[in-house]
Amino acid sequence: MPRTCPQCGSGKIRGASLHTHDGLRRMLLYTPLRCRDCRHRYWVFNPLKPLLLLVAVSALVGFTTWLALDPPGPAASLPADSVLPHARAEQGNAEAQLHMGMRYAEGDGVIQNDKEAARWFALAAKQGLAEAQYQYGLVLLQGRGVVQDYKSGFSWIEKPAQRGHAKAQYSLGELYRYGTGTAIDKSRAYLWFNLAAAQGMDAAAKARDSLVWQLKPDQLAAMQEEARRISHSTATPAPVQTAPATAPATP
């Protein structure tokens, strides 16, 4: 590599910086230099650069070839947990059916669809999954994706409430309090609010306390006794049935 300036012959040479307009060929094969005396900038061939370029290209080709010769295994070899929730739901898995219902209800990764949400909630609910029974009861009460049906909604909410589902117990208290799907019964409302409050629901505690002055002492005593009995019986939840379910009929 010449260390003298081709323009003035000076030996005071230093490296020069690259510029965007220098061109790819020059950048890959040559080294820029500048004369300290006349400021002339010129290029000299650098034999190391072609070698480095060859090594980089070889490494890239080798990596690409390795990827092509070692594709990922077939989907059939994946563990059961990695199977799509939709596939497991179609096979009758209650938890997966509930998961699909929540996704359609919230538009999580799918187009929001109340009708599909209600369908999946119903399938899981009929297998005895408490959260699915609660969610299906809500859609029936609200008429989202199904014909609104207070009586059926009350029935589905009651099932998980009796098994210790706190949100269902609170909702059941509200249904008794306002007579939705059943006759107004402040005593029963107090009962279910009391059970939900015992599980830490602040809203249930406030609702329960607002009913105390509306009930007689003997009514309060009776409902508190029943609450203790229900709480004791739901201490060990019943096992969930997981038999495949069919599509629900219109409520």
N, C-alpha and C positions, 0 to 999 in steps of 0.2 A: 504494500500500500504506500504510494508516494506521500512523503511528508513535506513536500515543497509546493508552494502555490503555482499553478500552471500559468497564472497571469503576470505575477511580479517576481516569481522565483524565491520568495521569502520562505524561510523554514519555520516561521512562527505560525503554526497551524493549531487549531482547536476544533473540537467537535461542534457541529451546528445542530440546531433543533429542526424537527420535521414540521412541515406545513401541510395543510389539507389539500393544497393544489399540487403537491409533489408527484402524485400519481402512484398507483399501487405497485407497478413493476419496480420503480426506484425504491420504494419503501421496503419491499421484500428482498431485494438483491443488493442494494447499494447503501453506503453510509455517507451522510452529508458532512462536509468539513468547511471551515471558514478561515481565511487568512486574517491574522491579527493586524497586519500592516495595511493592506489595501481593501480589507473587508469583503473580498471576493468569496462567494459561496460556490462550491463545486462538489461533485459526487465521485466516489471511488468504489469499485467493486469489492464486496465483502464476502469471501468464500464461506464464512460460517453461517451466513443467513440461509443459503439454499439447504444446508444440512439440517438446520433447525426446522425449516419448513417441511422437509421430507419426513423428519421424525414426527412432527405434529400431525401431518396427513396420515401417516402409517398408524398412529395411535387412534385417530378418529375412525379409520377404516376397520381396525381391529375391534374397537368397541361396538361399532355398528354390526359387525359380523357376529359378535358374541350375543348381542340382543336378538338377532334373527334366529340364531341356532338354539336359544334357550327361552322359548315363549312361556308365559304363565300357564300353569296347569289348568285343566278343564274345570268348569263350574261344579261338576259332580264331585270333585275332590275337596271342595271347600267344607269346612265344619258346619254343623247344623245351625249354629248361631248366626252364620253369615248369610243364610238364605234370606231372600227378600221377605219382609213382613207380609206382603200381599200373598205370596205363595203359601206361607204357613197359615195365614188366615183362611185361604181357600181350602186348606187341608183340615180345617176345623179347630185350630188352636185358638182358644178363647182369648188369651192375652194378646195375640197378634190381631184378632178381630177388634178388640177394644182399641188397640194402637191405630188400626186403620180408621176406625170411627173418629178418633180424636184428630187424626191428620185431615180427614175430609171436613170435619167440623171447623177446624182452624185454618184450613188452606195451607198446611205445612208440607211443602214438597209436592203438593197436588193442587188441582183447581178446587177451590172451596165448593162443597156440594152437600147441602143439608140432607138430601134424600139418601145419598150414599152413606153419610154418617149415621143416619137413623138405621139403615139396613145392617150395618156392621155392629152397632150397639145392640140391636135386637138379637143378632146371632149369638153374641157373647153373653148377653143377659140370660138367654134361654139355657145357657150352660151353667148358670149359677154364679157368674163372676159379679161380685158385689158392686164394684165401680161401674161396670157396664150396666147393671140394673139401675143404678142411680142415674147415669147419663141418659139411658133410654127413657126413664121416667120423666126427666127434664124435657126431652124433646117432645114427648107426648103432651106435657103440660103447656109447653110453649107453642106447639104446632109447627115445629121446624122440620120440614121434610116428611111429615106425616100429618094425617088429619088430627086436629087438636082434640084430645080426649082426656078430660080431667079425671074421670073415674079410673081409667086404665093407668094414667100417670100416677095417681095416688097409690094404686096397687103395686106398681113397680118400685116406687120410692119406699114403700113400707117394707119390702123384702130385705134390702140391705140395712135399713134402719134397725130391724129386729135382730140383725146379726152384728150390730155394733159399729156400723159405718157412720161416723160423726156428721158428715155433711148431709147424709140422708136423714139422720135423726133431726137435725135442725130444720131441714125442708119439710119433714113430716109435721113438725110442730107448727110451722107456718100454715100448712094445709088445714090442720085442725083449728088453728086460730081464726082463719078467715073463711072456713067452710068451703074449700076448693076440692072438689071430688069426693067430699064427705060432708056430714053435718057438722056445724060449728060445735066444738067441744073444748072449752078452755082448760078443763082438767087434763085432757089428753095432750093438749098443746104444752101445758106446763110439764107433763111427764117427759115428753121428747126433748124439749128445751133443756130440761134438767140433765138428761143423759148426754146430750151433746156438750153442754157446759162442763160436765165432768171430764170430758176429753180435751178441754182447753179452748173451746170456742167462745171467745169473748161476746160475740153477737148473740149467741145462745143464752149466755148468762144474763145479759141485759134483757132479752125477751122474757126469760123465765121470771126474773125479778119484777118485771112490769105486770105480771099476771098474779102475783102473790095476793095483792089486795082485793082481787076480783073473786077469789076462791074462799070457801069456808075452811076452818081448821081441819074438819074431818076429811074434806076433799084433798087438802094438802097432804095430810098424813097418809091417806090411801095411795096417792100418786107417788109419794116418796118411797113407800114400801114396795110398790110395783117397780119403781126405778131400780131399787136395790136388787130385786129379783132378776130383772132383765140384765142388769149389769153383770151379775154373777153368772148368768147363763151364757152370756156372750164373751166371757173371759177366754174361752177356747173356741175360736171360730170353727164352723163346720167346714170340711174339705170341699173344694170346688169340683164340680163335675166337669169333665173335659170331653164328653162324647160329642162328635160332630153334630152341628145343627143345620137345619135347612132354612131357606129364606123365609122371613116373617110374613104373615098375612097382614093385610091392611087393618090397623086397629079400628 
